[in-house]
Amino acid sequence: MKPTLFEVMRMSRICRMALVTCLGSFILVIFYFQSMLHPVMRRNPFGMDICCRKGSRSPLQELYNPTQLELSNTAILHQMRRDQVTDTCRANSVTSRKRRVLTPNDLKHLVVDEDHELIYCYVPKVACTNWKRVMMVLTGRGKYSDPMEIPANEAHVSANLKTLNQYSIPEINHRLKNYMKFLFVREPFERLVSAYRNKFTQKYNTSFHKRYGTKIVKRQRKNATQEALRKGDDVKFEEFVAYLIDPLTQREEPFNEHWQTVYSLCHPCHIHYDLVGKYETLEDDSNYVLQLAGVGSYLKFPTYAKSTKTTDEMTTEFFQNISMEHQTQLYDVYKLDFLMFNYSVPSYLKLE
Ligand SMILES: Nc1ncnc2c1ncn2[C@@H]1O[C@H](COP(=O)(O)OS(=O)(=O)O)[C@@H](OP(=O)(O)O)[C@H]1O
């Protein structure tokens, strides 16, 4: 039976549709394999791509065996900082002290950048918002070029950065061995005052007031009003210190990360950090890391001109009302951070 004209037209339309679908799928497959071989890169305003490391030398090689003369002196400074950590760990037998081995949970502060072979252990109150922004630029495969285009709250969304605990054990070991591991530290009591000012003296930080403030007021304030017990929004620095040195506090739960010690967050006696950056030289040290990673010519650490930054003078003021006994106990809590990162005992401190 001969097909009718209508049937012929229908068949040719089906053939055309099948052909278009095949062609479309073929193009998609080509794009897919191309993107696997050459990850999508977007150019930054300076015409350089931020995606993957170009040179054959890794940041680790550049750090330990610098090819650029101007980086050699800085390399010596960082060797001294590493030695200080090693010596403190040894002297205080933190490395050999009987303790459980590191678990993946201990690695949740270690942010990984596979493209530039970097691992950054973030320490809150040491400009970690800006460093997380920079890590998002580095790992974003061209999605961002300027760290400051990323809102601060976005930088703290955990899904936006990959941490070391998300890998398998062999993958963790490979990265710990081959990537450049770094962290940034700050004078421990200045960091503490920065945390106190930000979390307890700002009206908007209600979650901290509810979660910690109410507990601190209840435990540390005699004759607290019902309102203070309910809101927890007027914690005094003396009360905060009393809460930190109270042995019950850390027995109940670990410190919040904003006032947790650096050695508990980043485990520098168990993880060998190649580079210890300091808040006091934040921009220089940060730009050095970016230089080692091979992106220093077009990616700079954000500069900051906030006049309300916590200073040494401000910290001295806060400690005026703390008793000698409490100062001594507080120093004991943070002593390893002081020693490991070579911060001297503050001159305002009155130790027993
Ligand atoms: N580029 C630069 N230079 C100097 N200082 C800087 C810079 N970026 C951030 N900061 C200071 O870092 C403090 C905030 O740190 P974090 O972002 O880690 O805070 S948080 O953990 O997210 O709450 C906060 O310190 P304080 O102001 O003393 O609280 C910021 O002022």
The ligand as an SDF file (V2000), in Angstrom:
LIG
                    3D

 31 33  0  0  0  0  0  0  0  0999 V2000
   43.0160   43.3610   55.3190 N   0  0  0  0  0  0  0  0  0  0  0  0
   42.8760   43.4610   56.6280 C   0  0  0  0  0  0  0  0  0  0  0  0
   43.7930   44.1350   57.3430 N   0  0  0  0  0  0  0  0  0  0  0  0
   43.6740   44.2280   58.6760 C   0  0  0  0  0  0  0  0  0  0  0  0
   42.6720   43.6970   59.4070 N   0  0  0  0  0  0  0  0  0  0  0  0
   41.7480   43.0160   58.7340 C   0  0  0  0  0  0  0  0  0  0  0  0
   41.8020   42.8510   57.3430 C   0  0  0  0  0  0  0  0  0  0  0  0
   40.7510   42.1160   56.9950 N   0  0  0  0  0  0  0  0  0  0  0  0
   40.0770   41.8310   58.1380 C   0  0  0  0  0  0  0  0  0  0  0  0
   40.6690   42.3830   59.1730 N   0  0  0  0  0  0  0  0  0  0  0  0
   40.2680   42.2840   60.6130 C   0  0  0  0  0  0  0  0  0  0  0  0
   40.0630   40.8840   60.9100 O   0  0  0  0  0  0  0  0  0  0  0  0
   39.0650   40.7910   61.9090 C   0  0  0  0  0  0  0  0  0  0  0  0
   37.9090   39.9470   61.3900 C   0  0  0  0  0  0  0  0  0  0  0  0
   38.3750   38.6550   61.2220 O   0  0  0  0  0  0  0  0  0  0  0  0
   37.4650   37.4980   60.6310 P   0  0  0  0  0  0  0  0  0  0  0  0
   37.0140   37.8650   59.2740 O   0  0  0  0  0  0  0  0  0  0  0  0
   38.2690   36.2650   60.7360 O   0  0  0  0  0  0  0  0  0  0  0  0
   36.2370   37.4910   61.6400 O   0  0  0  0  0  0  0  0  0  0  0  0
   35.0950   36.3540   61.7260 S   0  0  0  0  0  0  0  0  0  0  0  0
   35.7310   35.1700   62.2480 O   0  0  0  0  0  0  0  0  0  0  0  0
   34.5220   36.1480   60.4140 O   0  0  0  0  0  0  0  0  0  0  0  0
   34.1250   36.8840   62.7060 O   0  0  0  0  0  0  0  0  0  0  0  0
   38.6080   42.1730   62.2340 C   0  0  0  0  0  0  0  0  0  0  0  0
   39.3910   42.5930   63.3490 O   0  0  0  0  0  0  0  0  0  0  0  0
   38.7710   43.5440   64.4950 P   0  0  0  0  0  0  0  0  0  0  0  0
   38.2490   44.7570   63.7740 O   0  0  0  0  0  0  0  0  0  0  0  0
   39.9000   43.8400   65.3910 O   0  0  0  0  0  0  0  0  0  0  0  0
   37.6750   42.7680   65.1590 O   0  0  0  0  0  0  0  0  0  0  0  0
   38.9660   42.9400   60.9770 C   0  0  0  0  0  0  0  0  0  0  0  0
   39.1470   44.3140   61.2230 O   0  0  0  0  0  0  0  0  0  0  0  0
  1  2  1  0
  2  3  1  0
  2  7  2  0
  3  4  2  0
  4  5  1  0
  5  6  2  0
  6  7  1  0
  6 10  1  0
  7  8  1  0
  8  9  2  0
  9 10  1  0
 10 11  1  0
 11 12  1  0
 11 30  1  0
 12 13  1  0
 13 14  1  0
 13 24  1  0
 14 15  1  0
 15 16  1  0
 16 17  2  0
 16 18  1  0
 16 19  1  0
 19 20  1  0
 20 21  2  0
 20 22  2  0
 20 23  1  0
 24 25  1  0
 24 30  1  0
 25 26  1  0
 26 27  2  0
 26 28  1  0
 26 29  1  0
 30 31  1  0
M  END
$$$$
